[in-house]
Amino acid sequence: MTANPVREVDYPSTYQQLLEWFPDDQSCLDYLAGLRWPDGFVCPKCEATEFWRTGAGLWMCRACGRRTSVTAGTIFDRTRTPLSTWFAAIWFLTSQKNGMSALGLQRLLGFGSYETAWAWMHKLRRAMVRPERDKLSGIVELDETMIGGVTRGRTGGYGDKVAVMIAIEHNETRRLGRVRLGVATQPGTTELVDFATRVIEPGSTIRTDGARTLRRLADLGYTHEFTLGYSAPDKASVLPGVHLVASLLKRWLIGTLHFRVEEAHLPYYLDEYTFRFNRRNAKSRGLLFYRLLEQAVDTDPHPLKGLLKPETGIPDFT
């Protein structure tokens, strides 16, 4: 990942500039090649770096003869839609502060079917969070909240509500830093402890509401500070960062998506919210376009079949 990409050098700053930079597929392919292989071509099979360019525009490894395209193995793999349309979709998705629904994308780009826009949105959400991302550190608030409006894929005792785990970092200026979100099968379980060990760096200070299941954090390499939430006059003041993130998340789900969310897809909506929240202070929306494209060429293809509702194979399109 490029540490400090430069505006109007590494990425466009306006939609008009986007159109000028990427008028056709070849210009898009050249740009994606620079993102996928910033230090030069690397064969996906043998990792050799010497190559030929074929007449069909493929990259052929001199060592093993493997032919590959820039889009092979990425979310753009086998797409029949011009890459310039993909670039426009990514631009609109990242340039709007709160994002958009699949219906909004369909109308904006003139897709013939809602299904196409829905699939594109879910493909892009799968590119929004890097698996190898850094863990949170310093002072981190940890808790969970109940998210309503979720169509559950299994029977449960909480109706249309699902437990979402939240870890929010405080940076050096005492402002909120990065967030991590995850879905729990049930609230109030040790899943929250497991979540903490996955997303928070050992040695950090974790603040909680004092639930007994969380007190073992002190034995797992963390400094555990807690205030008993049930006895506090103002429960929101116990973990103000978590409270704010939970409130904004619920508002975003209602305001942007406008409808119920299928439980199987909720983690990917959380990924989109995480992507947006952690980049909320970005000075250029074009930088978000750049970052999402950068991650898209490092994300496996996700055919429509794999995006469908797991139990039935039927998309719920939410």
C-alpha positions in Angstrom: 0.0 0.0 0.0 1.3 3.4 -1.0 2.0 5.4 2.1 1.4 9.0 0.9 -0.2 9.1 -2.6 -0.3 12.6 -4.1 -3.5 14.3 -5.2 -3.7 14.9 -8.9 -0.6 12.8 -9.4 -1.6 9.4 -8.0 -5.3 10.0 -8.1 -7.9 12.4 -9.6 -9.4 15.1 -7.4 -12.7 15.7 -9.3 -15.1 13.7 -11.3 -14.2 15.7 -14.4 -10.6 14.8 -13.9 -11.7 11.1 -13.4 -13.3 11.2 -16.9 -10.2 12.8 -18.4 -7.8 10.2 -16.8 -9.9 7.1 -17.6 -11.6 7.6 -21.0 -11.3 3.9 -22.0 -10.4 0.4 -20.7 -6.7 0.6 -21.5 -6.2 3.7 -19.3 -8.0 1.9 -16.5 -5.9 -1.3 -17.0 -2.7 0.7 -16.9 -3.8 2.4 -13.7 -4.7 -0.9 -12.1 -1.4 -2.5 -13.1 0.4 0.3 -11.2 -1.8 -0.4 -8.1 -1.5 -4.2 -8.3 2.3 -4.3 -9.0 3.7 -1.0 -7.7 7.2 -2.4 -7.8 6.8 -4.1 -11.1 5.1 -7.3 -12.4 5.1 -10.3 -10.2 3.9 -13.7 -11.6 0.9 -15.0 -9.5 2.2 -18.5 -10.0 6.0 -18.5 -9.6 6.6 -14.9 -8.4 9.1 -14.2 -11.1 9.4 -10.6 -12.3 10.4 -11.0 -16.0 7.5 -10.9 -18.5 6.4 -10.4 -22.0 3.3 -8.4 -23.1 1.2 -10.4 -25.5 -0.8 -9.0 -28.4 -4.0 -9.6 -26.4 -2.8 -7.3 -23.6 -1.9 -10.1 -21.2 1.3 -10.4 -19.1 3.2 -13.6 -19.8 5.8 -14.8 -17.3 9.1 -15.5 -18.9 10.0 -18.1 -16.3 6.9 -20.3 -16.2 4.9 -19.1 -19.2 1.8 -18.3 -17.1 -0.4 -15.7 -18.8 -2.4 -13.3 -16.6 -4.4 -10.1 -16.9 -4.3 -7.2 -14.5 -7.9 -8.0 -13.4 -7.4 -11.8 -12.9 -8.0 -12.8 -9.4 -9.5 -9.4 -8.4 -13.1 -8.3 -7.9 -12.9 -7.2 -11.6 -12.2 -10.7 -12.8 -14.2 -11.7 -15.9 -16.3 -8.5 -15.8 -18.1 -7.7 -19.0 -18.7 -4.1 -18.0 -16.2 -1.4 -19.1 -13.7 -0.7 -16.3 -14.5 3.0 -16.7 -18.0 2.2 -15.4 -16.5 0.4 -12.4 -14.3 3.4 -11.8 -17.3 5.7 -11.9 -19.1 3.5 -9.4 -16.2 3.5 -7.0 -15.9 7.3 -7.4 -19.6 7.9 -6.5 -19.5 5.3 -3.7 -16.5 7.0 -2.0 -17.2 10.6 -2.9 -20.5 10.7 -1.0 -19.8 11.0 2.7 -22.6 8.5 3.7 -22.3 6.3 0.7 -25.4 5.1 -1.3 -27.8 2.3 -1.6 -27.8 -0.2 -4.5 -30.9 1.5 -5.8 -29.1 4.8 -5.9 -26.2 3.2 -7.8 -28.6 1.6 -10.3 -30.2 4.9 -11.0 -26.9 6.8 -11.2 -25.2 4.5 -13.7 -28.3 3.3 -15.5 -28.0 -0.4 -14.8 -30.8 -2.5 -16.4 -31.3 -4.5 -13.2 -31.2 -3.8 -9.5 -29.4 -7.2 -9.1 -26.4 -5.9 -10.9 -26.1 -2.8 -8.7 -26.6 -4.9 -5.6 -23.9 -7.4 -6.6 -21.4 -4.5 -7.4 -22.1 -2.9 -4.0 -21.4 -6.2 -2.2 -18.3 -6.9 -4.2 -16.9 -3.5 -3.3 -17.8 -3.9 0.4 -15.6 -7.0 0.5 -12.7 -4.9 -0.6 -13.2 -2.2 2.1 -11.3 -3.9 5.0 -7.8 -5.4 4.7 -7.4 -8.7 6.6 -3.8 -7.7 7.6 -4.8 -4.3 8.9 -3.1 -3.0 12.1 -4.6 -3.6 15.5 -5.9 -0.8 17.6 -3.6 0.4 20.4 -3.3 2.9 23.2 -6.6 3.4 25.0 -9.5 1.5 23.5 -13.2 1.4 24.6 -14.9 -2.0 24.2 -18.6 -2.9 24.3 -21.4 -4.2 22.2 -24.7 -2.8 21.0 -27.9 -4.2 19.6 -28.7 -3.4 16.0 -32.3 -3.7 14.9 -33.9 -4.2 11.5 -31.9 -7.3 10.8 -33.5 -10.3 9.1 -32.1 -13.2 11.1 -30.9 -16.3 9.3 -31.5 -18.5 12.3 -33.9 -18.6 15.2 -33.0 -16.5 18.2 -34.4 -14.8 21.3 -33.8 -11.2 20.2 -36.3 -10.8 17.4 -34.8 -8.6 14.6 -31.8 -7.5 16.7 -28.2 -8.6 16.4 -25.3 -7.9 18.8 -22.5 -5.9 17.2 -19.2 -5.7 19.0 -17.4 -2.3 19.0 -13.8 -1.4 19.8 -12.9 2.3 19.4 -9.5 3.8 19.8 -8.6 7.2 21.5 -5.6 8.9 19.8 -3.0 11.2 21.3 -5.3 14.2 21.2 -8.0 12.4 23.1 -10.2 12.3 20.0 -11.7 9.1 18.6 -9.3 7.2 16.4 -10.0 4.0 14.4 -12.9 1.6 15.0 -13.3 -2.1 14.6 -16.7 -3.8 14.4 -17.9 -7.4 14.5 -21.1 -9.5 14.7 -21.6 -11.7 17.8 -23.9 -14.7 17.8 -25.3 -13.7 21.2 -24.8 -10.6 23.5 -23.0 -10.9 26.8 -20.7 -13.8 25.9 -16.9 -14.4 25.8 -17.1 -13.6 22.1 -16.3 -10.0 23.0 -13.1 -11.1 24.7 -12.1 -13.1 21.6 -12.9 -10.1 19.5 -10.7 -7.9 21.7 -7.7 -10.2 21.3 -8.2 -10.2 17.5 -8.4 -6.4 17.0 -6.5 -4.8 20.0 -2.7 -4.9 20.4 -1.5 -6.5 23.6 -0.3 -4.0 26.1 -3.1 -1.6 25.3 -5.5 -0.2 27.9 -9.1 -1.5 27.4 -12.0 0.3 29.0 -15.3 -1.5 29.6 -18.5 -1.3 31.6 -17.2 -3.9 34.1 -19.1 -7.0 32.8 -17.7 -10.1 34.6 -16.9 -11.9 31.3 -14.5 -9.0 30.4 -12.5 -9.0 33.5 -10.3 -11.8 32.2 -8.8 -9.2 29.8 -6.3 -8.3 32.6 -4.9 -11.8 32.3 -4.5 -11.6 28.5 -1.9 -8.9 28.4 -4.1 -5.8 28.6 -4.6 -3.1 31.2 -8.3 -3.4 32.0 -10.1 -0.3 33.4 -13.8 -0.4 34.0 -16.7 1.5 35.4 -19.8 -0.4 36.4 -22.3 0.8 33.8 -25.5 -0.4 35.6 -24.7 1.9 38.6 -23.7 5.0 36.6 -26.2 7.9 36.6 -25.5 8.5 32.8 -24.7 5.2 31.1 -23.6 6.9 27.9 -20.9 8.7 29.9 -19.2 5.4 30.9 -18.1 4.6 27.3 -18.8 7.8 25.3 -16.8 6.6 22.2 -18.7 3.3 22.0 -22.0 5.1 22.6 -21.3 7.7 19.8 -20.1 5.0 17.3 -23.2 2.9 18.0 -25.5 5.9 17.5 -23.9 6.9 14.3 -23.9 3.3 13.0 -27.6 2.9 13.6 -28.3 6.3 11.9 -26.2 5.3 8.9 -27.9 1.9 8.5 -31.3 3.6 8.5 -30.5 6.7 6.6 -28.4 5.2 3.8 -29.8 1.8 3.3 -33.5 2.5 4.1 -34.4 -1.1 4.6 -33.8 -4.2 6.6 -30.4 -5.9 6.4 -29.9 -9.7 5.9 -27.9 -11.0 8.8 -25.5 -12.9 6.6 -24.6 -9.6 4.9 -24.4 -7.5 8.0 -20.6 -8.0 8.5 -20.0 -6.4 5.1 -22.1 -3.4 5.9 -20.1 -3.0 9.0 -16.9 -3.2 6.9 -18.3 -0.3 4.8 -19.1 1.7 7.9 -15.6 1.0 9.2 -14.0 2.1 6.0 -15.9 5.4 6.1 -15.5 6.1 9.8 -11.7 5.5 9.8 -11.3 7.8 6.8 -13.8 10.5 7.9 -11.1 13.1 8.2 -9.6 12.5 4.7 -9.1 15.9 3.0 -9.7 14.5 -0.5 -12.5 12.2 -1.5 -10.3 11.2 -4.4 -7.9 9.5 -1.9 -10.8 7.3 -0.8 -11.3 6.3 -4.4 -7.6 5.5 -4.6 -7.6 3.4 -1.4 -10.6 1.4 -2.4 -9.2 0.6 -5.9 -5.9 -0.3 -4.2 -7.7 -2.8 -2.0 -10.0 -4.0 -4.9 -7.0 -5.4 -6.9 -5.9 -7.3 -3.8 -9.4 -8.8 -3.1 -10.5 -12.2 -4.5 -13.4 -12.4 -7.1 -16.8 -12.8 -5.6 -19.2 -14.3 -8.1 -22.9 -13.5 -7.7 -23.6 -17.0 -6.5 -21.4 -16.5 -3.5 -23.1 -13.2 -2.6 -26.6 -14.8 -2.4 -28.5 -15.7 0.7 -26.6 -18.7 2.1 -29.5 -20.9 3.2 -31.5 -20.7 0.0 -29.3 -19.5 -2.8 -31.8 -16.7 -3.3 -30.6 -13.1 -3.0 -32.6 -10.9 -0.6 -31.0 -7.8 -2.3 -30.5 -5.9 1.0 
